[in-house]
Amino acid sequence: MSESYIAHLVQAREDFRKFLDVTHKQARVCIMHDSDADGVTAGVVLQRALERLGYTSVARLAPDRERNAWTPGKKFCDFRRAAKQKTLATKQH
């Protein structure tokens, strides 16, 4: 693994811990993920991990193929408002 990849993983872990630190376990959390096989798998794994940590209201949202969580102007903000939840987006590299 390259040093930049390792640095990215370290930063991702720190960002996730910050998310956990500021999110109450009773908060509604919505996980956005891609609708392909690895996106759904990542979303389910993250949902189960949060539930095992004691989060009581975790939902997943997979946008259709025309929209996604990563491309500006593709309705990500609309999904978040519709869910009225804190959103944690997963992204595979």
DRENSEFI-261367 format. One record per residue: residue in three letters; x, y, z of N, C-alpha, C in turn. Coordinates in nm, 4 decimals, always signed. Example, Ala and Ser with C-alpha at 12.3 -4.5 7.8 and 13.67 -1.06 7.14 Angstrom:
aa;n.u;n.v;n.w;ca.u;ca.v;ca.w;c.u;c.v;c.w
ALA;+1.3190;-0.5690;+0.7800;+1.2300;-0.4500;+0.7800;+1.3200;-0.3300;+0.7800
SER;+1.2850;-0.2250;+0.7080;+1.3670;-0.1060;+0.7140;+1.2900;+0.0030;+0.7870
This chain:
aa;n.u;n.v;n.w;ca.u;ca.v;ca.w;c.u;c.v;c.w
MET;+0.0829;-0.1178;+0.0000;+0.0000;+0.0000;+0.0000;+0.0877;+0.1246;+0.0000
SER;+0.0443;+0.2238;-0.0754;+0.1201;+0.3482;-0.0803;+0.0973;+0.4300;+0.0466
GLU;+0.1895;+0.5197;+0.0735;+0.1766;+0.6052;+0.1913;+0.0532;+0.6943;+0.1814
SER;+0.0213;+0.7405;+0.0616;-0.0964;+0.8275;+0.0463;-0.2253;+0.7488;+0.0722
TYR;-0.2291;+0.6228;+0.0334;-0.3460;+0.5398;+0.0595;-0.3627;+0.5173;+0.2097
ILE;-0.2536;+0.4882;+0.2765;-0.2580;+0.4687;+0.4212;-0.3022;+0.5974;+0.4900
ALA;-0.2504;+0.7107;+0.4448;-0.2919;+0.8396;+0.5016;-0.4413;+0.8621;+0.4811
HIS;-0.4924;+0.8230;+0.3651;-0.6358;+0.8356;+0.3373;-0.7169;+0.7489;+0.4336
LEU;-0.6728;+0.6274;+0.4597;-0.7429;+0.5392;+0.5527;-0.7411;+0.5955;+0.6946
VAL;-0.6280;+0.6496;+0.7345;-0.6180;+0.7099;+0.8673;-0.7151;+0.8270;+0.8788
GLN;-0.7218;+0.9120;+0.7750;-0.8134;+1.0255;+0.7753;-0.9583;+0.9791;+0.7763
ALA;-0.9899;+0.8747;+0.7006;-1.1267;+0.8217;+0.6975;-1.1662;+0.7700;+0.8358
ARG;-1.0768;+0.7017;+0.9028;-1.1049;+0.6523;+1.0379;-1.1295;+0.7686;+1.1331
GLU;-1.0478;+0.8735;+1.1238;-1.0651;+0.9915;+1.2091;-1.1991;+1.0601;+1.1811
ASP;-1.2351;+1.0738;+1.0537;-1.3626;+1.1355;+1.0176;-1.4802;+1.0539;+1.0706
PHE;-1.4710;+0.9225;+1.0621;-1.5780;+0.8371;+1.1114;-1.5912;+0.8494;+1.2629
ARG;-1.4787;+0.8533;+1.3323;-1.4840;+0.8700;+1.4787;-1.5457;+1.0037;+1.5165
LYS;-1.5153;+1.1086;+1.4405;-1.5765;+1.2396;+1.4656;-1.7278;+1.2313;+1.4463
PHE;-1.7708;+1.1624;+1.3412;-1.9137;+1.1431;+1.3169;-1.9785;+1.0739;+1.4361
LEU;-1.9159;+0.9674;+1.4846;-1.9702;+0.8947;+1.5986;-1.9731;+0.9819;+1.7238
ASP;-1.8706;+1.0647;+1.7419;-1.8634;+1.1504;+1.8604;-1.9753;+1.2533;+1.8657
VAL;-2.0201;+1.3017;+1.7502;-2.1209;+1.4085;+1.7494;-2.2622;+1.3576;+1.7229
THR;-2.2776;+1.2287;+1.7008;-2.4082;+1.1727;+1.6682;-2.4594;+1.0891;+1.7851
HIS;-2.5698;+1.1314;+1.8425;-2.6301;+1.0568;+1.9536;-2.6813;+0.9222;+1.9040
LYS;-2.6788;+0.8238;+1.9888;-2.7206;+0.6894;+1.9494;-2.8698;+0.6795;+1.9199
GLN;-2.9474;+0.7783;+1.9644;-3.0904;+0.7803;+1.9340;-3.1204;+0.8641;+1.8084
ALA;-3.0196;+0.9277;+1.7509;-3.0396;+1.0101;+1.6313;-3.0788;+0.9225;+1.5128
ARG;-3.1576;+0.9801;+1.4242;-3.1904;+0.9096;+1.2996;-3.0727;+0.9264;+1.2041
VAL;-3.0190;+0.8149;+1.1568;-2.9035;+0.8164;+1.0675;-2.9436;+0.7485;+0.9372
CYS;-2.9160;+0.8149;+0.8265;-2.9433;+0.7581;+0.6951;-2.8108;+0.7383;+0.6223
ILE;-2.7872;+0.6182;+0.5766;-2.6655;+0.5848;+0.5036;-2.6991;+0.5849;+0.3548
MET;-2.6351;+0.6726;+0.2799;-2.6516;+0.6715;+0.1340;-2.5423;+0.5848;+0.0735
HIS;-2.5816;+0.5019;-0.0208;-2.4835;+0.4160;-0.0880;-2.5276;+0.3940;-0.2311
ASP;-2.4334;+0.3495;-0.3131;-2.4671;+0.3188;-0.4519;-2.5611;+0.1991;-0.4567
SER;-2.6282;+0.1852;-0.5702;-2.7253;+0.0761;-0.5847;-2.6648;-0.0485;-0.6492
ASP;-2.5336;-0.0469;-0.6760;-2.4712;-0.1666;-0.7308;-2.4332;-0.2619;-0.6161
ALA;-2.3821;-0.3787;-0.6515;-2.3591;-0.4840;-0.5511;-2.2643;-0.4403;-0.4406
ASP;-2.1517;-0.3776;-0.4754;-2.0580;-0.3391;-0.3692;-2.1104;-0.2213;-0.2877
GLY;-2.1892;-0.1341;-0.3485;-2.2485;-0.0228;-0.2752;-2.3507;-0.0705;-0.1737
VAL;-2.4372;-0.1622;-0.2145;-2.5380;-0.2168;-0.1223;-2.4689;-0.2931;-0.0096
THR;-2.3673;-0.3706;-0.0443;-2.2931;-0.4457;+0.0578;-2.2304;-0.3505;+0.1592
ALA;-2.1657;-0.2445;+0.1111;-2.1039;-0.1462;+0.2016;-2.2093;-0.0815;+0.2910
GLY;-2.3238;-0.0485;+0.2343;-2.4305;+0.0126;+0.3120;-2.4834;-0.0779;+0.4210
VAL;-2.5031;-0.2044;+0.3885;-2.5539;-0.3014;+0.4874;-2.4504;-0.3246;+0.5972
VAL;-2.3238;-0.3385;+0.5599;-2.2188;-0.3597;+0.6601;-2.2132;-0.2404;+0.7551
LEU;-2.2193;-0.1187;+0.7016;-2.2157;-0.0003;+0.7863;-2.3400;+0.0089;+0.8744
GLN;-2.4559;-0.0237;+0.8181;-2.5794;-0.0230;+0.8978;-2.5677;-0.1190;+1.0149
ARG;-2.5243;-0.2393;+0.9893;-2.5124;-0.3396;+1.0961;-2.4083;-0.2979;+1.1997
ALA;-2.2983;-0.2376;+1.1547;-2.1957;-0.1924;+1.2488;-2.2516;-0.0852;+1.3414
LEU;-2.3258;+0.0107;+1.2862;-2.3855;+0.1158;+1.3686;-2.4868;+0.0572;+1.4664
GLU;-2.5657;-0.0375;+1.4189;-2.6640;-0.1018;+1.5080;-2.5940;-0.1758;+1.6215
ARG;-2.4841;-0.2426;+1.5921;-2.4097;-0.3143;+1.6967;-2.3451;-0.2180;+1.7960
LEU;-2.3187;-0.0942;+1.7505;-2.2653;+0.0083;+1.8401;-2.3746;+0.0736;+1.9245
GLY;-2.5001;+0.0364;+1.8984;-2.6096;+0.0872;+1.9791;-2.6952;+0.1943;+1.9144
TYR;-2.6708;+0.2274;+1.7879;-2.7549;+0.3251;+1.7186;-2.8897;+0.2601;+1.6895
THR;-2.9972;+0.3292;+1.7252;-3.1295;+0.2674;+1.7246;-3.2153;+0.3010;+1.6043
SER;-3.1753;+0.3994;+1.5244;-3.2573;+0.4389;+1.4099;-3.1685;+0.4600;+1.2880
VAL;-3.1293;+0.3496;+1.2258;-3.0390;+0.3535;+1.1110;-3.1140;+0.3049;+0.9880
ALA;-3.1099;+0.3844;+0.8823;-3.1753;+0.3472;+0.7567;-3.0744;+0.3589;+0.6427
ARG;-3.1028;+0.2901;+0.5346;-3.0189;+0.2988;+0.4145;-3.1007;+0.3586;+0.3007
LEU;-3.0327;+0.4316;+0.2134;-3.0970;+0.4904;+0.0975;-3.0055;+0.4732;-0.0226
ALA;-3.0544;+0.4032;-0.1228;-2.9779;+0.3842;-0.2465;-3.0480;+0.4607;-0.3577
PRO;-2.9861;+0.5673;-0.4097;-3.0486;+0.6407;-0.5189;-3.0574;+0.5540;-0.6440
ASP;-3.1471;+0.5917;-0.7341;-3.1576;+0.5155;-0.8588;-3.0331;+0.5388;-0.9445
ARG;-3.0248;+0.4707;-1.0569;-2.9064;+0.4760;-1.1429;-2.8829;+0.6132;-1.2063
GLU;-2.9840;+0.6970;-1.2130;-2.9695;+0.8294;-1.2722;-2.9099;+0.9299;-1.1744
ARG;-2.9122;+0.8988;-1.0464;-2.8611;+0.9890;-0.9436;-2.7614;+0.9140;-0.8577
ASN;-2.6782;+0.9904;-0.7907;-2.5860;+0.9289;-0.6962;-2.5480;+1.0293;-0.5899
ALA;-2.4763;+0.9843;-0.4913;-2.4405;+1.0694;-0.3785;-2.3158;+1.1523;-0.4048
TRP;-2.2476;+1.1278;-0.5152;-2.1142;+1.1848;-0.5318;-2.1082;+1.2973;-0.6354
THR;-2.1953;+1.2985;-0.7321;-2.1880;+1.3952;-0.8405;-2.2677;+1.5210;-0.8076
PRO;-2.2030;+1.6391;-0.8099;-2.2775;+1.7629;-0.7821;-2.3966;+1.7776;-0.8771
GLY;-2.5054;+1.8285;-0.8241;-2.6244;+1.8499;-0.9058;-2.7075;+1.7258;-0.9303
LYS;-2.6773;+1.6195;-0.8613;-2.7502;+1.4936;-0.8842;-2.8467;+1.4605;-0.7710
LYS;-2.8986;+1.5616;-0.7018;-3.0068;+1.5469;-0.6049;-2.9652;+1.4934;-0.4690
PHE;-2.8353;+1.4875;-0.4361;-2.7945;+1.4404;-0.3044;-2.8606;+1.5219;-0.1946
CYS;-2.8601;+1.6531;-0.2074;-2.9213;+1.7378;-0.1031;-3.0706;+1.7109;-0.0916
ASP;-3.1381;+1.6877;-0.2038;-3.2805;+1.6565;-0.1988;-3.3055;+1.5274;-0.1220
PHE;-3.2205;+1.4267;-0.1418;-3.2351;+1.3015;-0.0682;-3.2207;+1.3267;+0.0808
ARG;-3.1216;+1.4089;+0.1178;-3.0972;+1.4352;+0.2585;-3.2143;+1.5074;+0.3230
ARG;-3.2691;+1.6070;+0.2546;-3.3844;+1.6777;+0.3091;-3.5032;+1.5837;+0.3206
ALA;-3.5224;+1.4994;+0.2210;-3.6353;+1.4061;+0.2234;-3.6229;+1.3086;+0.3402
ALA;-3.5029;+1.2647;+0.3673;-3.4813;+1.1698;+0.4765;-3.4931;+1.2382;+0.6130
LYS;-3.4661;+1.3687;+0.6189;-3.4690;+1.4455;+0.7445;-3.3869;+1.3745;+0.8526
GLN;-3.2715;+1.3277;+0.8112;-3.1841;+1.2545;+0.9017;-3.0426;+1.3018;+0.8799
LYS;-2.9570;+1.2706;+0.9762;-2.8144;+1.2884;+0.9503;-2.7782;+1.1857;+0.8459
THR;-2.6923;+1.2228;+0.7548;-2.6565;+1.1315;+0.6472;-2.5082;+1.0994;+0.6543
LEU;-2.4775;+0.9737;+0.6459;-2.3410;+0.9271;+0.6352;-2.3300;+0.8579;+0.5006
ALA;-2.2488;+0.9136;+0.4144;-2.2363;+0.8573;+0.2804;-2.1139;+0.7664;+0.2735
THR;-2.1288;+0.6523;+0.2101;-2.0162;+0.5635;+0.1895;-1.9690;+0.5805;+0.0468
LYS;-1.8410;+0.5639;+0.0255;-1.7858;+0.5760;-0.1092;-1.6746;+0.4737;-0.1237
GLN;-1.6845;+0.3946;-0.2266;-1.5789;+0.2969;-0.2536;-1.4763;+0.3613;-0.3447
HIS;-1.3489;+0.3269;-0.3262;-1.2414;+0.3800;-0.4107;-1.1837;+0.2683;-0.4933
